[in-house]
């Protein structure tokens, strides 16, 4: 009986583009949430235990729980539907493309789809650790067919040697995926493929070949796919004819945005933080982040980390302002003094 190879890069741990990293991601999503200590309980700890508790809290805020936005829910619903519909398909399986501006949650939506499928597969096939329900890769810049095949191989832990040609890698990947019952292939940074170049066209053909050989649903994510070169020409028409699109976008200041901020605040583990502080500042936070979910997450997680490191144990407007945001969000913020916010 053929056995799956061990991953030669296990020490790199949490990289989602490695099988060990993906499994750690899935495992972390099912762990019990960290218990928050009261001030009295914290004060009773030894200095060593306080340090360990603070380190655990830093880790908690570094990977603050993903909030199920409407985009995430829509992506998971569409993806699960396609996976089920593709079960009986011999060829021409349908796929999904998550597309939108940078920092609007495309990777979050893609990985949450993968997480949902992995958990469903484990429930349907308990104890079958040899299964690899999900593969996650990113497309390298100026990708060639061999580079695409190598990304698949590295995730699976297959050796990628200088002497390995595209045929060797492809056959090895298809063989392992078929044996391991892979049902979902996630391909991130798909905008790195341009059908206007020879290498880009060949890389696209390689993904298409994998989709025909591996009985799985393929889901792509990339920046503004409709405006890029992936859907142009004959090859692009084939992709457009087989893939459903889910669009991501900045969130307007509305009830959902307020709920996102409230949920992130509820997940904080800060002893002195007064509940409701961030919800009273949700309009200020929206203006500062431009409604970008990625920037929102960085803003709140960064302020929480600062609150632990400085010992304040709470997030204030000043603490939010102290977190440097991405250049894009600064470009979109209106210049000049802003009106005072509630709770300031």
C-alpha positions in Angstrom: 0.0 0.0 0.0 1.3 3.4 -0.9 1.8 5.8 2.0 1.7 9.6 1.9 5.1 11.2 2.2 6.0 13.1 5.4 6.3 16.9 4.9 10.0 17.8 4.8 9.2 21.3 5.9 7.3 20.6 9.1 9.5 22.9 11.2 8.0 25.9 9.3 4.8 25.1 11.1 2.0 27.5 10.3 2.4 28.3 6.7 -1.0 27.6 5.1 0.8 26.5 1.9 2.2 23.4 3.7 0.0 20.5 4.8 1.2 20.8 8.4 0.4 24.5 8.5 -3.1 24.0 7.1 -3.8 21.3 9.7 -2.6 23.6 12.4 -4.9 26.3 11.1 -7.8 23.8 11.2 -6.9 22.6 14.7 -6.6 26.1 16.1 -10.2 26.9 14.9 -11.6 24.1 16.9 -9.7 24.8 20.2 -11.6 26.0 23.3 -11.3 29.8 23.6 -8.9 31.2 26.1 -10.3 31.8 29.5 -10.1 35.4 30.7 -8.8 35.8 34.3 -10.3 38.4 36.6 -8.1 41.1 38.0 -7.9 39.3 41.3 -6.9 36.0 39.7 -4.3 37.8 37.6 -2.8 39.6 40.6 -2.6 36.2 42.4 -0.3 34.7 39.7 3.4 34.5 40.1 5.6 36.7 37.9 6.4 33.7 35.7 2.7 32.7 35.4 1.8 36.3 34.6 4.4 36.3 31.8 3.0 33.1 30.4 -0.6 34.4 30.6 0.3 37.6 28.8 2.1 35.7 26.1 -1.0 33.5 25.6 -3.1 36.7 25.3 -0.7 38.2 22.8 -1.1 35.0 20.7 -4.9 35.2 21.1 -5.0 38.8 19.8 -2.5 38.0 17.0 -4.9 35.5 15.6 -8.2 37.2 16.8 -11.2 35.1 15.8 -12.5 35.5 12.3 -15.8 37.2 12.2 -18.4 35.6 9.8 -19.1 38.6 7.6 -21.7 38.5 4.9 -19.0 38.0 2.3 -17.5 35.0 4.2 -21.0 33.4 4.6 -21.8 34.0 0.9 -18.4 32.4 -0.1 -18.9 29.4 2.1 -22.5 28.9 0.9 -21.5 29.2 -2.8 -18.5 27.0 -2.4 -20.3 24.2 -0.5 -23.0 24.2 -3.1 -20.5 23.8 -5.9 -18.7 21.0 -4.0 -21.9 19.1 -3.7 -22.9 19.7 -7.3 -19.5 18.6 -8.5 -19.6 15.2 -6.8 -21.3 13.6 -9.7 -19.3 15.5 -12.4 -16.8 13.5 -14.5 -15.5 16.7 -16.2 -16.2 20.4 -16.6 -16.6 20.9 -12.9 -17.7 24.3 -11.8 -15.4 26.6 -9.7 -15.5 29.7 -7.7 -13.6 33.0 -8.0 -13.4 35.4 -5.0 -12.5 38.8 -6.4 -12.2 42.4 -5.2 -9.8 45.2 -4.1 -6.9 44.5 -1.9 -7.6 44.2 1.9 -11.2 43.3 1.5 -11.1 39.8 3.0 -10.6 37.6 0.0 -8.1 35.3 1.6 -10.2 35.1 4.8 -13.2 34.1 2.7 -11.2 31.5 0.8 -9.7 29.9 3.8 -13.0 29.9 5.7 -14.5 28.0 2.8 -11.6 25.5 3.1 -12.1 25.2 6.8 -15.8 24.5 6.4 -15.1 21.8 3.9 -12.4 20.2 6.0 -14.6 20.0 9.0 -17.5 18.5 7.1 -15.1 16.0 5.5 -13.8 15.0 8.9 -17.3 14.5 10.2 -18.2 12.3 7.2 -15.0 10.3 7.4 -13.9 10.2 11.0 -10.5 8.7 11.8 -9.2 8.7 8.2 -6.1 10.8 8.7 -4.7 9.8 5.4 -7.3 12.0 3.7 -6.3 15.5 2.4 -9.7 17.2 1.9 -8.2 20.6 1.1 -5.2 22.0 -0.7 -4.2 25.6 -0.4 -1.6 27.2 -2.6 -0.6 30.7 -3.7 0.4 31.6 -7.2 4.0 33.0 -7.4 4.7 36.2 -9.4 5.4 35.4 -13.1 4.4 31.8 -12.4 5.4 29.1 -14.9 3.6 25.7 -15.2 6.4 24.0 -13.3 6.1 26.6 -10.5 2.4 25.9 -10.2 3.0 22.2 -10.0 5.8 22.7 -7.5 3.4 24.7 -5.2 1.0 21.7 -5.2 3.9 19.3 -4.5 5.2 21.4 -1.6 1.8 21.5 0.1 1.6 17.7 -0.1 5.2 17.2 1.1 6.4 15.7 -2.2 10.0 16.3 -3.1 10.7 19.1 -5.6 14.1 18.4 -7.1 15.9 20.3 -9.8 15.7 17.3 -11.9 11.9 17.0 -11.4 10.2 18.1 -14.7 6.6 19.3 -15.0 5.3 15.8 -16.0 6.9 14.1 -13.0 5.5 16.7 -10.6 2.0 16.7 -12.2 1.7 12.9 -12.1 2.9 12.8 -8.5 0.4 15.5 -7.4 -2.5 14.0 -9.2 -1.7 10.5 -7.8 -1.6 11.7 -4.2 -4.7 14.0 -4.5 -6.7 11.1 -6.0 -5.6 8.7 -3.3 -6.1 11.2 -0.5 -9.6 12.1 -1.8 -8.9 15.8 -2.1 -12.3 17.6 -2.7 -11.3 21.3 -2.7 -8.3 23.1 -4.1 -7.8 26.7 -3.0 -5.6 28.9 -5.2 -4.8 32.4 -3.8 -3.2 35.3 -5.6 -4.6 34.2 -8.9 -4.1 37.7 -10.3 -0.4 36.8 -10.6 -1.5 34.9 -13.8 -1.9 37.0 -16.9 -3.1 35.4 -20.1 -1.3 38.2 -22.0 2.0 36.4 -21.4 3.1 33.0 -22.7 4.1 31.8 -19.2 0.8 33.1 -17.8 -1.3 31.3 -20.4 0.7 28.1 -19.8 0.3 28.4 -16.0 -3.5 28.8 -16.6 -3.5 25.7 -18.7 -1.7 23.9 -16.0 -4.4 24.8 -13.4 -7.1 23.7 -15.9 -5.3 20.4 -16.4 -5.1 19.8 -12.7 -8.8 20.6 -12.4 -9.6 18.0 -15.1 -7.4 15.3 -13.5 -8.2 15.9 -9.8 -11.8 15.2 -8.9 -12.1 18.4 -6.8 -13.7 21.8 -6.8 -11.3 24.7 -7.6 -11.7 28.1 -5.8 -9.6 31.1 -6.8 -9.0 34.4 -5.1 -7.3 37.5 -6.5 -7.4 41.2 -6.8 -10.0 42.7 -9.2 -10.1 39.6 -11.5 -12.6 41.1 -13.9 -10.3 44.0 -14.6 -7.2 41.9 -14.9 -6.1 39.6 -17.8 -7.3 36.3 -16.4 -10.7 36.3 -18.2 -9.6 37.6 -21.5 -9.4 35.7 -24.8 -10.4 32.2 -25.5 -8.8 30.8 -22.3 -10.5 33.5 -20.3 -13.9 32.7 -21.8 -13.4 29.1 -20.7 -12.7 30.2 -17.2 -15.6 32.7 -17.1 -17.9 29.9 -18.4 -17.1 27.5 -15.6 -16.6 29.8 -12.6 -19.0 31.6 -10.3 -17.8 34.9 -8.9 -18.1 36.3 -5.4 -17.2 40.0 -5.1 -15.6 41.5 -2.0 -15.7 45.2 -1.2 -15.1 47.8 1.5 -17.9 47.7 4.1 -20.2 50.7 4.2 -21.0 52.2 7.6 -24.1 50.3 8.4 -25.5 47.7 10.8 -23.1 45.0 9.6 -20.1 47.2 10.2 -21.3 48.0 13.7 -21.8 44.3 14.4 -18.2 43.5 13.1 -16.7 46.0 15.5 -18.9 44.7 18.4 -17.9 41.1 17.8 -14.2 41.9 17.6 -14.5 43.9 20.9 -16.3 40.9 22.5 -13.3 38.7 21.6 -10.8 41.0 23.5 -9.0 39.7 26.6 -8.1 43.0 28.2 -8.6 43.3 32.0 -9.3 47.1 32.1 -11.2 47.4 28.8 -14.7 48.8 29.2 -17.2 47.0 27.0 -18.8 49.3 24.5 -15.8 51.5 24.0 -15.1 50.4 20.5 -18.8 50.3 19.5 -19.1 53.9 20.5 -16.1 54.6 18.2 -17.3 52.5 15.3 -17.9 55.5 12.9 -14.4 56.8 13.7 -12.9 53.3 13.1 -14.8 53.1 9.8 -13.5 56.5 8.7 -9.9 55.5 9.6 -10.0 52.1 8.0 -12.0 53.0 5.0 -14.3 50.0 5.7 -11.6 47.5 4.8 -12.0 44.4 6.9 -8.2 43.6 6.7 -7.4 47.1 8.0 -10.1 46.8 10.7 -8.6 43.6 12.0 -5.1 45.0 12.0 -6.3 48.2 13.8 -8.0 46.4 16.7 -5.5 43.5 17.0 -2.6 46.0 17.0 -4.2 48.2 19.7 -4.9 45.1 21.8 -1.3 44.0 21.6 -0.1 47.5 22.6 -2.5 47.5 25.5 -0.9 44.3 26.9 2.7 45.4 26.2 2.2 48.8 27.8 0.1 47.5 30.7 -2.9 49.7 30.1 -5.1 46.7 29.4 -7.6 48.7 27.5 -8.2 50.2 24.0 -8.9 53.9 23.7 -9.2 56.2 20.8 -5.6 57.3 21.5 -4.6 53.7 21.4 -6.3 53.2 18.0 -4.6 56.3 16.6 -1.2 54.9 17.8 -1.5 51.9 15.5 0.1 52.7 12.1 -2.2 51.5 9.3 -1.5 50.6 5.7 -0.7 53.3 3.1 -3.9 52.7 1.2 -6.1 53.4 4.1 -4.3 56.7 4.7 -4.8 57.7 1.1 -8.6 57.3 1.5 -9.0 59.1 4.8 -10.2 62.7 4.5 -7.6 65.3 5.5 -8.1 67.8 8.3 -9.4 67.6 11.8 -12.3 65.3 12.4 -15.3 66.0 14.6 -15.1 64.6 18.2 -16.4 61.1 18.4 -18.7 59.7 21.2 -16.7 58.3 24.0 -13.6 60.5 23.2 
